[in-house]
Amino acid sequence: MNNIIECYHCGLFVEKEETLKKQKLKCPRCSGKLTHKDNHSLDSLYYAISALLLFILLNIYPLITLNINGKELSTTLFHTFLILLEQDFIFVALLLFFTIIIAPVLNSIVIVFAFIQNSMKRKLFPKRALHDSFHFFKAWGFIEVFIVSIIVTYIKLIGMISSTRFDIGFYIMLAYVFMFYMSNKKFNIKSVLK
């Protein structure tokens, strides 16, 4: 089974040869490119670790600062969750907490554990659990939706509040989203099941 590649375009199973591993293969039926990936890209691990470190910084620095009647208000990502809880938006707060904080962090942790488990002889988690949890947390992470909501809020508040500005946390969040996206893009989840 390790010598067979499935064509993404037409579904044909093609046998690969050891000498052609570095060359690009084409499907004999549809002439589509066949991608050959055996292992994870180490870039994915670096991006995942960077995303986790940026997430820590993201919760230290404020995202946006508002100036209302001489009073300055600013909030971090986690503080946004707490504000929603204080305002009795419990369902929205829990949804925000899961989709913006828990799911992206656990997605990056799954990637790191997949690399650790791949390099160890002893398996910490079942392969299927890593595979399924990666797909679950990847589907439920909505950090990019949160960024869009911050931008829309900023645009709406420009005319109402004397001064609004993006703080360093917003720019850290943009870097975090890039690292998070690249860690998922470079990670080959199919190699976990091998």
N, C-alpha and C positions, 0 to 999 in steps of 0.2 A: 504493500500500500504506500510505502514511502517514495516509491518511484513513479507515482501517478499524480498528475495534475489535472484538475477539472477546469475546463474552459469557462470563464465567467460569462461569455456571450451566448454560447450555444449549448453548454452542458456536456460536451464531449470529454471523455476521459482520455488523456494522452499520456503515454509513457515517456518519462524524461530519461535522458542518458547522463551518466556521470560527467562526461566530457563537455556537455552543453550547459552545465550549471551556471556559468557566468554569462553565457550568451542569452540573447532574447529568443524565446521560442514562439512559434506561430502555430495556431490551431490548423490542422489539415482541412477541417470542414469549412470554417468561416474566415480563416486568416486573421483572427483576432490575436492580440498579444496574450501570451501566457505568462503570468507572473510566478516567480519561484521564490518563496521565502521559507527558509528552514527555521531560523531562530528569530528572536526578538532583536530589534535594532537597539543598541545601547543608547542611542539618542532618546528613545522613549523613556528610559530610566532617568536620564539626566533631566529631561523636561518634567517628569513627574515629581522628582525631588525638588526641582526649582519651583514648581507650582505649589508644593506644600510649604516651602519656605516663604514664598510670596503671600500665601494665604495667612500665615502668621502675621506678616507685616500689614496685610489688609485689615486685620482686626485691631491694629494698634493705631493707625493713622485714620483721621476722618475722611469721609467720602466727599461731602458737600458741606459748605458753611453758608448759613443764612443770617442776615442782619435785619432784625425786626424791631423797630422803635429803639434803636440803640443797643438792643440785646442780641448778642451773637450766639447762634445755635449751630452745633455741628454734631455729626453722628458717624459712628463706624458701622461696619456691616453687622456685627453682633448686637450693637446698641439699637439698630433698626428693629431687630427681632424683639428686644426688650420694650421698645416704645410701643410696638403693636400690641404686646401683651398688656401693657399698662392701660391702653385705650380700649381694652376688652375686645380686640379683634383676634380672638384665640385661634380660630381656624386658619385665618390668613397668616398669623404669626407662625403656627406650626407648619403650614405649607411652605412658607418662606424659609424656615429653619431647615426643613428636610431638603428642599430643592436647591437652595443657595449655599447651605453650609455642609450638611451631612453627605448628600449624594456626591458632590464634586470631590470632597476630601476622601471619601471611601473609594471612589473611582481611582484616584491617584495611589492610594494605599494598596489597592488590589494589584495595580501595575507593579509597584515596588515588591510586593510579596511574590508575584509571578516570577520576577527576576531572581529573587532570593531562592525560591523553591527550585528554579531551573538550574541554579548553580550548586545546590546541595543534593546529596544523595538521598537524604531523608525528606519525605514529603510532609509539610506542615498542614496543608489543606488538601482535600480532594480536588483533582483537576477540574471536575465538573462544577464544583462550588466556585472556584476562581472564574471559570468561564461564564457561568450564569450571573454571578455577582457583578462582573465587569459590564456585561450587557445591561443589567438592571440599573446600575448606578449611572451608566453613560446615558441611558434613556431618560432618567429622572433629574439630571443636573441641568438647571435652567439659569445659570449665572449670567449668560449673555442676555437673557430676557430682563434680568434685573438691571443690567447696564442701560438697556434701552429705556426702561422706566425711569431711571435717574436722569437721563438726558431729556426725556419728555417733561419730567417734573421741573428741571432746570429752566427749560424754555417757557413753561407756563408761569413760573414764579418770577421771571425777569421783570415783568411789568408790575407785579403786585408788591414786591419786597424791595426795599431800598438797595440792597446789594446781595447778590448770590455769587458764589464762586465754587469751582471744583477744587477740592483739596488734593493733597498728594495721594491719598487713599484711592481716589478715582483712577489716577494714572497707574498706581500699583495694580488696581483691579484689571485694567486693560492689559498690562503685562502678564498678570495671572491667567487671564482668559487665553492669551496667546500660548503660554506654556501648557495650559490644560489641553487646549485643542491639539497642539503638536504632539503631546504625549499620547493622546488617543489615536492620532493619525499614524504615528510611527509604530504603534504597538500592534503586533501580530497575535491576536488572541487565539488563532487556530493552533499555534505552536504550543499552547498550554496543554492541549489535549493529546499531544504526541507522547 
